Amino acid sequence: MSKLSLSDTLVSLRTAHRLTQEEVASHLGITKAAVSKWECGQSMPDISMLPLIAELYGVSIDELFGRSDDVTQDEADAIYLKALGLLGEDRASGLDYVDAQARQHWSCLPVVRLLAMAAFAQIAASDGFEARPLEGDAAALAETAERILRRAIDLGPQGAPSQIDVLPLARILQWTGRFDEARALVEHLAPAEPNLAALSLAQLHLEEGQQDAALETLQRQLLLSLVESMGTLAALAPICDDEQLEEISTLAGRMQASPEYVALFPALLPSVFYESAKRSAEQGDADETLDALTSLSEAVDRYCGVLLHPHNASLFDRIPDLVWEEPADSTAEEERAKAAAVIRQTYASKLADEGCWDGLRGEPAFKAVLAHIENKAAEELRHE
């Protein structure tokens, strides 16, 4: 924990939010002189004002007094992976862990966001997900994820919540029967045209002779664009027609032809190949189904391989905050192994439980794919 004086913190927060002392005074219903005295250390805010000040700046009362939850990225990643693993193994224990970590790190945006993502990631694989509104385990996970996502939004920049928080929150609102609220949350974020702001910013950097800044700006834009494109392909796969699905499979394969680009969106190829196999099974084409299931198994291996041993493209060498890191210690490595096992178990459960595979259960190739995924999951759990 690091400590600053209250006066220094108030000056820093007001400056960061680009507010004048007059604007702060107007918002709080006090005089500019009072704000000035706080910031000069001549007086302290009344205790009843602290919640209003914290709300204005989107911080906790602890943070007003210069207390910050200092967590490294490796520590945050380890918390996320442990949460993901526990939620996959034992829902109640996982939720207890998420709640405990959220309470402990309630003012740390990276940890809060990752905990929300861990809970959100398990909703679709939980009992009660098919019901609308959600029921059972899915509803419990959604309630936890929503509460923590709203906290992440509170901790983020005022007036411009991150899509990382907004988009999963919108899905939860939809799944729990609040469609109008979900649509209002997201509708204005959908782009109507290409966003060329990063290109313009890079050009400005170049004209000022700041090549390093231009490179970082363009690398960041390219990586985010690729992630967005891959995510869009994964979302299109279940709802497009068969001809389009074939095109998506081809394009996804080209975009992830090398391991470092699999790392940008590891779920893409498993999602696409699973949908291809499912449609072929529903159409009674056993040979195509088995081919797609083999591709699925290989794609899941790549997904988990990236999780256990990340491999980043050298093209993104200037944006380390957006790429994967090797596990920093044995604990992080163990948690990644757990998360990989959860991913495999999710696909194994789909193959074991969904009725579209009933006609193939006696096929040696189907049994081999299912056994491979299950055995790899067991290996990763033994590694842990």
C-alpha positions in Angstrom: 0.0 0.0 0.0 1.3 3.5 -0.8 0.1 6.6 1.1 -0.3 10.2 0.0 -1.8 13.2 1.8 -5.5 13.8 1.3 -4.7 17.2 -0.2 -2.3 15.8 -2.7 -4.8 13.1 -3.7 -7.6 15.7 -4.2 -5.4 17.8 -6.4 -4.3 14.7 -8.4 -7.9 13.4 -8.9 -9.3 16.8 -9.9 -6.5 17.4 -12.4 -6.9 13.9 -13.9 -10.6 14.5 -14.4 -9.9 17.9 -15.9 -12.1 19.8 -13.5 -11.7 23.2 -12.1 -12.1 24.0 -8.4 -15.3 25.9 -9.3 -16.7 22.8 -11.1 -15.9 20.6 -8.1 -17.5 23.1 -5.7 -20.6 23.3 -7.9 -21.0 19.5 -8.0 -20.6 19.1 -4.2 -22.7 22.2 -3.4 -20.0 24.0 -1.5 -17.8 27.1 -2.1 -14.6 27.2 -4.2 -12.8 28.5 -1.1 -13.6 25.2 0.7 -12.1 23.2 -2.2 -9.1 25.4 -2.3 -8.5 24.9 1.5 -8.8 21.1 1.2 -6.2 21.1 -1.6 -3.8 23.4 0.3 -4.1 21.2 3.4 -5.6 24.1 5.4 -8.7 22.1 6.3 -10.3 18.6 5.8 -13.6 17.7 4.2 -16.4 16.9 6.6 -16.8 13.2 6.9 -20.3 13.4 5.3 -18.6 14.8 2.2 -16.3 11.9 1.6 -18.8 9.6 -0.2 -19.8 12.5 -2.5 -16.1 13.2 -3.3 -15.4 9.5 -3.9 -18.4 9.3 -6.2 -17.4 12.3 -8.2 -14.0 10.8 -8.9 -15.0 7.2 -9.2 -12.8 6.0 -6.4 -13.1 4.4 -3.0 -12.8 6.4 0.2 -9.6 4.4 0.9 -8.2 5.8 -2.3 -9.0 9.4 -1.3 -6.6 8.9 1.6 -3.9 7.7 -0.8 -4.3 4.0 -0.2 -4.0 1.9 -3.3 -4.2 -1.8 -3.9 -0.9 -2.5 -5.6 -1.2 -5.8 -7.5 1.2 -6.8 -10.3 -0.2 -8.0 -13.6 1.2 -11.5 -12.8 -0.6 -11.5 -9.5 -3.8 -10.4 -11.1 -3.4 -13.1 -13.8 -2.9 -15.7 -11.1 -6.0 -14.7 -9.3 -8.0 -14.8 -12.5 -6.8 -18.3 -13.5 -7.4 -19.7 -10.0 -10.9 -18.2 -10.1 -11.5 -19.7 -13.5 -10.3 -23.1 -12.4 -12.3 -23.2 -9.2 -15.5 -22.1 -10.9 -15.0 -24.9 -13.4 -14.4 -27.6 -10.7 -16.7 -26.5 -7.8 -19.1 -23.7 -8.5 -19.8 -22.9 -4.8 -16.1 -22.8 -3.9 -15.3 -20.7 -7.0 -18.0 -18.1 -6.1 -16.7 -17.9 -2.6 -13.2 -17.3 -3.9 -14.4 -14.7 -6.3 -16.4 -12.9 -3.6 -13.4 -13.0 -1.2 -10.9 -11.7 -3.8 -13.4 -9.0 -4.9 -13.7 -7.7 -1.3 -10.0 -7.8 -0.8 -9.2 -5.9 -4.1 -12.4 -3.8 -4.4 -10.4 -0.7 -5.5 -8.1 -2.5 -7.9 -9.5 -2.3 -11.4 -7.4 -5.0 -13.1 -8.3 -7.6 -10.4 -12.0 -6.6 -10.3 -12.2 -6.8 -14.1 -10.5 -10.2 -14.3 -12.7 -11.6 -11.5 -15.8 -10.5 -13.4 -14.5 -12.1 -16.6 -13.9 -15.4 -14.8 -17.5 -15.5 -13.5 -18.9 -14.4 -16.9 -16.9 -17.0 -18.8 -18.6 -19.8 -16.8 -22.2 -18.7 -17.3 -22.8 -20.3 -20.7 -21.5 -23.7 -19.4 -23.6 -23.7 -16.3 -26.9 -25.4 -15.4 -29.8 -23.0 -16.0 -28.1 -21.2 -18.9 -30.7 -22.3 -21.5 -33.5 -20.7 -19.4 -34.6 -17.1 -20.0 -34.2 -15.5 -17.6 -31.2 -17.5 -16.3 -31.8 -20.0 -13.5 -29.7 -22.0 -11.1 -25.9 -21.8 -11.3 -26.0 -19.6 -14.3 -28.1 -17.1 -12.5 -25.8 -17.1 -9.5 -22.8 -16.5 -11.7 -24.6 -13.8 -13.6 -25.5 -12.0 -10.4 -21.8 -12.1 -9.2 -20.4 -11.1 -12.6 -22.9 -8.2 -12.9 -22.1 -6.8 -9.5 -18.3 -6.9 -10.1 -18.7 -5.5 -13.7 -20.6 -2.5 -12.4 -17.8 -2.0 -9.9 -15.2 -2.1 -12.8 -17.2 0.5 -14.6 -17.2 2.7 -11.5 -13.5 2.4 -11.2 -12.9 3.2 -14.9 -12.8 6.6 -16.6 -15.9 8.6 -15.9 -18.3 9.1 -18.8 -16.6 6.5 -21.1 -16.8 3.0 -19.6 -14.6 0.4 -21.3 -16.2 -2.0 -23.7 -14.4 -4.7 -21.8 -16.8 -4.1 -19.0 -19.9 -2.9 -20.9 -20.3 -5.7 -23.4 -20.4 -8.7 -21.0 -22.7 -6.6 -18.7 -25.0 -6.2 -21.7 -25.1 -9.9 -22.3 -26.0 -10.6 -18.6 -28.7 -8.0 -18.8 -30.1 -9.7 -21.9 -29.9 -13.2 -20.3 -31.7 -12.0 -17.2 -34.6 -10.4 -19.1 -33.5 -6.8 -19.2 -33.2 -6.5 -23.0 -34.1 -2.7 -23.3 -31.4 -1.9 -20.7 -28.9 -4.1 -22.5 -29.6 -2.5 -25.9 -29.4 1.1 -24.4 -26.0 0.2 -22.9 -24.5 -1.0 -26.2 -26.3 0.6 -29.1 -24.3 3.8 -29.2 -21.0 1.8 -29.1 -21.6 0.0 -32.4 -19.5 1.7 -35.1 -21.2 3.1 -38.1 -17.9 3.6 -40.0 -14.3 2.6 -39.8 -12.4 4.2 -36.9 -9.3 5.9 -38.5 -8.4 7.9 -35.4 -5.3 5.8 -34.6 -4.0 6.2 -38.2 -4.4 10.0 -37.9 -2.7 10.0 -34.5 0.2 7.9 -35.9 0.6 10.4 -38.7 0.7 13.3 -36.2 3.5 11.4 -34.3 5.5 10.9 -37.5 5.2 14.5 -38.5 6.6 15.4 -35.1 9.5 13.0 -35.6 8.1 10.6 -32.9 8.5 7.3 -34.8 8.4 5.1 -31.6 5.1 6.6 -30.6 3.7 6.1 -34.1 4.8 2.5 -34.1 3.2 1.8 -30.7 -0.1 3.5 -31.8 -0.3 1.4 -35.0 0.7 -1.8 -33.4 -2.1 -1.3 -30.8 -4.6 -0.5 -33.4 -3.7 -3.5 -35.5 -3.8 -5.9 -32.6 -7.2 -4.6 -31.4 -8.6 -4.7 -35.0 -7.5 -8.3 -35.3 -9.0 -9.3 -32.0 -12.2 -7.6 -33.0 -12.3 -9.3 -36.3 -11.6 -12.7 -34.8 -14.3 -12.2 -32.2 -16.8 -11.2 -34.9 -16.0 -14.4 -36.9 -16.6 -16.5 -33.8 -19.9 -14.8 -33.2 -21.0 -15.2 -36.8 -20.3 -18.9 -37.0 -23.4 -20.1 -35.1 -25.8 -17.8 -37.0 -24.6 -17.7 -40.6 -25.7 -20.1 -43.4 -23.7 -23.1 -44.4 -21.9 -21.4 -47.3 -20.9 -18.5 -45.1 -19.7 -20.9 -42.4 -17.4 -22.5 -44.9 -16.0 -19.0 -45.8 -15.6 -18.2 -42.1 -13.7 -21.5 -41.5 -11.3 -20.6 -44.4 -10.7 -17.0 -43.2 -10.3 -18.0 -39.6 -7.7 -20.7 -40.6 -5.8 -18.1 -42.6 -5.9 -15.5 -39.8 -4.6 -18.1 -37.3 -2.1 -20.0 -39.5 0.7 -19.5 -37.0 0.7 -19.9 -33.2 1.4 -16.2 -32.4 -1.9 -15.2 -34.1 -3.8 -18.0 -32.3 -2.8 -16.2 -29.2 -4.8 -13.1 -30.2 -8.2 -15.0 -29.9 -7.6 -18.6 -28.9 -11.3 -19.5 -28.9 -11.8 -18.7 -32.6 -11.0 -21.9 -34.3 -12.5 -24.2 -31.7 -15.7 -22.3 -31.9 -15.8 -22.4 -35.7 -14.8 -26.1 -36.0 -17.4 -27.1 -33.3 -20.1 -25.3 -35.2 -19.0 -27.0 -38.5 -19.0 -30.4 -36.9 -22.4 -29.9 -35.3 -24.0 -28.9 -38.5 -22.5 -31.8 -40.4 -23.8 -34.2 -37.7 -27.3 -32.7 -37.9 -27.2 -33.2 -41.6 -26.1 -36.8 -41.2 -22.8 -36.4 -42.9 -20.6 -38.7 -40.8 -17.3 -38.2 -42.7 -17.4 -34.4 -42.7 -18.4 -34.4 -39.0 -15.5 -36.6 -38.0 -13.1 -34.4 -40.1 -14.4 -31.3 -38.4 -14.1 -33.0 -34.9 -10.5 -33.9 -35.6 -9.9 -30.2 -36.5 -11.7 -29.2 -33.3 -9.5 -31.4 -31.2 -6.3 -29.9 -32.8 -7.7 -26.4 -32.3 -8.4 -27.0 -28.7 -4.8 -28.3 -28.3 -3.6 -25.0 -29.8 -5.9 -23.0 -27.5 -4.6 -24.7 -24.4 -1.0 -24.6 -25.7 -1.2 -20.8 -26.0 -2.6 -20.6 -22.5 0.2 -22.8 -21.1 3.1 -21.5 -23.2 2.1 -18.1 -24.9 3.9 -17.2 -28.1 3.5 -13.6 -29.2 4.0 -12.1 -32.7 7.2 -9.9 -32.9 5.0 -7.4 -34.7 3.5 -6.4 -31.3 6.8 -5.9 -29.5 5.9 -2.3 -28.4 2.6 -3.1 -26.6 3.5 -5.7 -23.9 0.4 -4.7 -21.9 -1.8 -6.3 -24.6 0.1 -9.6 -25.2 0.6 -12.7 -23.2 3.4 -13.3 -20.7 5.0 -16.6 -19.7 3.9 -17.7 -16.2 6.0 -15.8 -13.7 6.1 -18.6 -11.2 4.9 -22.1 -10.4 1.6 -20.9 -9.0 0.7 -19.0 -12.2 1.7 -22.0 -14.2 -0.5 -24.3 -12.1 -3.5 -21.9 -12.5 -3.1 -21.8 -16.3 -3.0 -25.6 -16.3 -6.3 -25.6 -14.4 -7.8 -23.1 -16.8 -6.7 -25.2 -19.8 -8.3 -28.3 -18.2 -11.6 -26.4 -17.7 -11.6 -25.5 -21.4 -11.1 -29.1 -22.5 -13.7 -30.3 -20.0 -16.2 -27.8 -21.5 -15.7 -29.3 -25.0 -15.7 -32.8 -23.6 -19.0 -32.2 -21.9 -20.6 -30.8 -25.1 -19.5 -33.9 -27.0 -20.7 -36.2 -24.2 -24.1 -34.6 -23.6 -25.5 -33.0 -26.7 -27.9 -35.1 -28.7 -26.5 -34.3 -32.2 -23.6 -36.7 -31.6 -25.8 -39.7 -30.7 -25.4 -41.2 -34.2 -21.6 -41.1 -34.0 -21.0 -42.4 -30.5 -20.1 -45.9 -31.7 -17.5 -44.5 -34.3 -13.9 -45.2 -33.3 -12.9 -41.7 -34.6 -15.5 -40.0 -32.4 -14.4 -42.0 -29.4 -10.8 -41.1 -30.1 -11.5 -37.3 -30.2 -13.5 -37.4 -27.0 -10.9 -39.6 -25.3 -8.1 -37.3 -26.4 -9.8 -34.1 -25.1 -10.6 -35.9 -21.7 -7.1 -37.3 -21.3 -5.4 -34.0 -22.0 -7.6 -32.4 -19.4 -6.6 -35.0 -16.9 -2.9 -34.5 -17.7 -3.2 -30.7 -17.2 -4.9 -31.3 -13.8 -2.1 -33.7 -12.8 0.4 -31.0 -13.9 -1.4 -28.7 -11.4 
